[in-house]
Amino acid sequence: MFTKNKNIIFLIISLIIFGSGASCGGGQPVEENGEETEIIEEEEINLTMWGVFDDSAIIKPLIDEFNEENPNIKISYSKKDYVDYEDLLVDAIASEEGPDIFTIHNDWLPKHRAKMSPMTDDVFTLEEYSQTFVDSAYEDFVADNKIYAIPLYTDNLALIYNKRMFTDNQIYEEPETWDEIIQYSKILTKTVPGNPNNITTSGIALGTADNIVRSNDVLLALMMQTGTPIISDDKRSFNFNQFRKNPDGSPYYPGTSALEFYTSFSNTGKQSYSWNSSFENNISAFANGRTAMIAGYSYFIPMIEKMNPTISIGTTRFPQIKGSSSYITLTNYWAWGVSRSSEKKEAAWKFLKFLVTDDYTHDTYLNSVDKPSAIRNAMGDVFDEQANKAGTLYKGDSEEFDKIITEMINNVVKYNQSPQIAIDTAAREANEMLKRYY
């Protein structure tokens, strides 16, 4: 009996000694193939990440997938309010309490580059980045041959239309040119009998600034289509009010023509008149069946469907100038970068690269947000189709620049300024803003 108990006691002691040794942390010797080797645990790394539009429920599965391969890197995600996000970010970084990873809009780099850490070649080389992402990403996030951000998605202007309103008015083909837009809009626009200026149903929501979401983008896309020299090659001066020469040497003002065309949709004296300031904003008007067409981004669609779940929505390419040899629309999206003050830059970039190179994770994200991929030549709907062709613009301070463009539209529509005077004023103000960057 004693011998049996002695053996049991010996077995328990052995298990305690060897079991505890196997579970200890780094620095514990173990024998492998007759030789002692040391188990080294990876250092735990904690990263903070700030976003704007993506809920935690969208980002957490991406972090969990990354942690399967990198359990030592802990990422804490926080969604911020878009209204004060930029100010909050600037203040946090200035006080050295900012996030390691944060999102920036595609036209923010000129203003915030000093706060950001460029990626190293082991993340993406310039050639790899160019071959991986759509052209606009390279233009937006590469400066002085350094890459500053990785986009998970992109977006661009397209035409969104009400299928039922088209069918009810015997329109069965999607418009491709601005000439066709005007033609369709005449059919779709309904007015009070005897009062053609009083619109009850709009053919297309264009022409104003205050009740058109991203009106400045639509106008800038039109300027790009007309060949407007918006900014100089060295990015030191805005030239969108300047003239160009016709083949016969006579001057023409493409930027002014674009402004005049855009505002004509709210001008009662023009054949294209289809919209005015009495309407709610274009997204609400579309959802409520008060306008048949709007120019907008893919993120407009879930907003419309939330307001009107039964609406029949069609999408097609952004209209072009008839006879144009090139295809032009404008991009608008967010990307992720790393703070210059982060002490864990390598781990932060490792996570961001994982988000776009792990196919399952990247597809999971795109399906969650329902947006076009920023990966070159992705297959999908019209927004994916346009992604490789969508252009982008250098704005300096994008918030101030957009306000200048909005004010320019209002000067024509609200205050009856001539398009040339309004655009000259806007160019002067934009150049005064740009001087702060040089």
N, C-alpha and C positions, 0 to 999 in steps of 0.2 A: 504493500500500500504506500509506504513511504517513498519507495523507488518510483512508483508511478507519479506521485505528486511532485517529486523532485524534477522529473522530466518535464512536467507541465510548466512548472515555475521557470525552468531554463528556457523553454520555448517562448514564454511570454516576454522574458527579459530580452531575448534575442530580437523579437519582433519590435519591441520598443526602441532598442538601440539602432537597429538597421532601418526601421521605418522612419524614425525621426531624422536620421541622416539623409535619407533619400528625399525628404520633403523640404529640406533647408534651402535657403536662397543661394545667390551667387557665391562662388569661392569654395564650394564644397567639392572635395575630390571624389571621383568615382573611377572604378576600374573598367576600362574598355579595351578588349583585345590584349589584356595583360599589361596595359599602360594606364597610368593615372592621367585623367584629363579634368578640366575645370568647367563646371556649368556656370555660364555668365548670363544673368537675366538682363534684358534690355531695359534701359532707363525709361521710366514713365514720362511721357510728354503730354502736356495739357495745352490745347489750342482753343481760342475763342473765335467765333465766326458770326459776323453780322450780315443779315439779309434784309430785304425790303418787302417783296411780294410773296415769297415762298414761305408757307407755314412750316412749323416744325414737323408736321406729319409727312411732308414731302421730303425734307432733308434727312430726317432720322434714319429711314431705310438705307440711304446712301452711306451714311456714317457707319451703320451696322455692317454693311457689306464690306466696307473698307477695313473695319476692325477685325474681320475674320482673318485677314492677312497681316494686319498691323495692330495687334491687341494692346500694344504699349502706347499708342497714340490716342488720347482721349480728346474728343472735340465737343465743345459746348456751343450750340447754335442759339442765336437770339434774333427774332424778327423785330425790326424797327418800323416806326411809322414813316411813310414816305414824306409827309409834310415837313418834318423837321430832321429827317435822316442826315442830310448833308451837313447841317450845322452841328448836329450831335457828333457826327464822325470827326469833323475837324477839331472840335473842342476836346474830344476824348484822346485823339492822337497828340494834340498839343500838350495835354496834361499827362502823357505817357500812360494812359489808361485805356487806350484804344484796342480794338480786336487784332488778332493775328491775321485773319482773313476777312475781307469785306468786299461788298459788291459795288461796282461803279457803272454809271451809264456809259454808253459807247462814245459819247462826246465829252466826257469829263477829264480825260487824261491830261490835256493841256493845263488844267487848273490844279490837278492833284498829283501830278507825277512825282513831285518832291517828297510826297508822303509814302511813296510806294517803292517796293523792292523789286528790281527786275529779276526775272528767272535766269537760272544758269543753263548752260547748254545740255546738261544731263536731263533737263525737263523737256525742252524742245529747242532745237537749233532754229535759226531763222528759216532755213530751207524746209525743215520738218513742219514748222508752224504754218508757213505759206502753203504747203501741200496738203495740210490737214484741214485748215479752216477756210471759210468763205473769204473772198477778197477784202470785204469791208473790215474784218477782224484785224487783218494785217495793217490796214490803213489807220484803224482806230487805236490799236494798242502797241504798235511798234514805233519807237522814237529813238533816234541816234543808234540804230541797230541793236536795240534792246527791247525785249518783250515784257510787257507789264501786266497782262491779264489774260485769262482763259475764259471764253464764252461757252456756256453749256447749250445755249439756244440762240436763235436770231429771229428777227421779225422784219416785215417790210410792208409798204403800202400796196394794197390791192383794191379792186372794186367789189363792194359788197352790195348785193341787190336782192329785192323781194321777188321771189319766183312767181308767187301768185299774182302780184300786181303786173308783172310782165305778161303772164298768160291772159289775164283779164283784159289787157289792152292789145292782144294779138301780137305780142313781141316774143319771138321764139329763138332769136339768136343773141348771143352775148355781144355787147359793144366792145370794139377793140381800139377805136380812135376817139379823139375828142370831138371830131365832127359827128360821129355816131352818138356820142353822149348827148350832144345838143339836140340831135334829131330825136332820140328816144325821150329826152327830158320834155320836149315840146308835147309829145303824146301823153306822157305820164302826169304832167303838171295840170292840176285842175284849179279853176278860179271861180269866184262868185260871178254868176251871170250878169253881164253888163259892167263888171268891174274887174278888168284883167289884172289889176295890180294887187288884188286881194286874193292871195293864194290859200286854197283849202288843203290841197295835197301837192307836195313838192315832187318834182321829177328827180332832182338830185340836190343834196345839201352841200352847197359850195357858195363862196362869195363873201362871207363875213368872217370875223375873227372870234368874237366872244362866245358864240353858240355853235362853234365848230371845234370839236376836240382834235388837237394837233393840226389846226389850220395852217400854222407856220410851216409844217412839214409838207403839206400838199403844195403850198406855193413854192417852196424851195425845190421840190421835185419838178414842178413846171419850169422853174428857172433852169434846172439842169437839162431838161428836155429841149429848151430853146437855145442851148449853148451859151448860157450866161456865164461870163468869167467871174464866178462868185468870189474867189480869193486868189491871190497871187501864188505862184509856185513856191516862193519862199515863206508863205504864210504870214507876211508882214502887212498886207493891206487887202481890204475888201473892195472888190471892183464891180459889184453886181449892178451898179448904176451906170456903168460905162458903155460906150458904143463899140460896135464891131463894124467891119466894112463888108458890104455886099460885093459880089464879083465885079460889079461895075465901078466900085470905089466909093459908092454912096454909103453914109453911115446908117446903122440901125441899132436900136437899143433893145436887146433881147430880154433883159431883166424887166424893163418897163412894160414890154409886150406881155410878159408872163403875169405881171401884177394886174394889168388892165384886163387880161382874159379871166383871171381868177375872180376879180371883183365884179365882172360883168354878170355873174350869176345872181347877184343881189341888186342889180341896176335895172330899174323898171323901164328904162329906155332901150334896153338891149333884148335881142331875140332869145338870148340864153337865160333870161330872168326866170328863176325857179325857187328862190329862197330869200328870206329876209330876217331881220332881227326879232320878229314877233314869235318865231318858232322856239320851242325848247331846244336843248342841244341836239346835235345830229344823231347821237346814239339813241336817245330817248325818242326822238321823232321817228326814227326808223323802226324801233321796237313797237311803237304805237300805230304804225301804218300811215304816218303822216308824210313820209318821204320814201321814194322807191329805191334810191341809190345813195350810198355814201362811200367816200374814200376812207379806208381805214386799215388798221393792223389786225392781225389774227386775234389779239386779246380783246378786241371789240365784241367778237362773236359770243363768248360765254356771258358777257354783260347783257347783250341783247336777248339771248335765250333765257336768262334769269328773269328779265322783265316780261318776256312774252314766250313761254315755252312752246307754243303752237305755231310760231312764225316759220315760214318756209324761206330759208336763206340760201342764196347762191353766191359763189365767189368766182371772180375771174381776174385776169391780169390787169394791172394798173393801166389806164388808157394812155395811148401814145399819140404823138403828132403824126398825122397822116403822111406817109411817104418817108418817115424817118428810117435811117439805115441802122440805127442802134436802139437797144431796148433799155429804158431807164426807169427805175423806181428808187425809193429812198428806204434806208434801213433804220431800225430803232430797236435797241435791245440792251441788256445788262451783261456784265461779265464779272469774274472774280479775280481779285488781286491779293497781294500779301503786303502787309505793312512794313515800312522800312524799319520801324522800331521793334518788330517782332524778334524775339530771341530764339525762335524755332522756325526760321524761314525754310530750311530744308524739308522739315516735316510738313509744313503748310503747303509747299509746292508739290510734295509727293501726293498729298490728298487731292489737290486740284487736278493733277495729271490723271490720277486714278479715275476721277469722275468722267473724263472724256475718252479714256483708253480702255476702260472695262466696259465691254459692249452691253452686258446685262444691266449694269448700274446706269449707264447713260440712257439706255432705252427706257428704264424704269422712270427716270426723271422726266424725259420728254413726254411719256404717256401721262404722267401726273399733271404736268403743266399744260399739255396740249399745245405746244408751240413748235415751230420749225427747228430743225437741227442746224447748228452752226458748223457741222462737219460738211466739207465740200461734197457736192454731188449727191446729197441725201435724196431719197425718193419719197414722194408724198403728194400733198395737195398743191394748190397754186402758190401758196406761200413758200413751200419747199422749192418749187420750180423757180421762183423768182430770186431765191436767196443768193445764188451765185452771181446774179446780175445786179443786185441792189447796191446802189451807191451810198456814200457817206460824205459828210462835210466837216471840215475843221471850223469850229466856231469860237475858239478862244474861251471865253466864259460863256458856256452854252445857255445858262439861265438868262443872262443879260441879253445875249444875242437873240434868243427867242422872243423876249419882251420887245425888242426893237422891231422885229419882223411883225409881231402882232400889232404894235402901234402903227406901223406903216400901213397895214391893211385898214385899220380903223380911221386913219387920216383920209383915206380915199372914200371909204364907205360912210363914215359918220360925219366927217367934216368937209367933204366935197373937195379935197385937195386934188390937184391933177396927179396922175400916177408918177410923172417925172419929178415933180417937187417932192412928193412923199418918198420916193426911192432915193433921191439925192440926200434928203434929211437922214434917212435910215443908214445910208452908207457912211455919212459923216459921223454919226453916233457910234456905229460899229467900229470904225477905225480909231475913234477916241478910246473905246474900250480896249481894243487890241494893243494899243501902245503900252498898256500896263504889263504886257507879257514880254516886252523887249527893252 
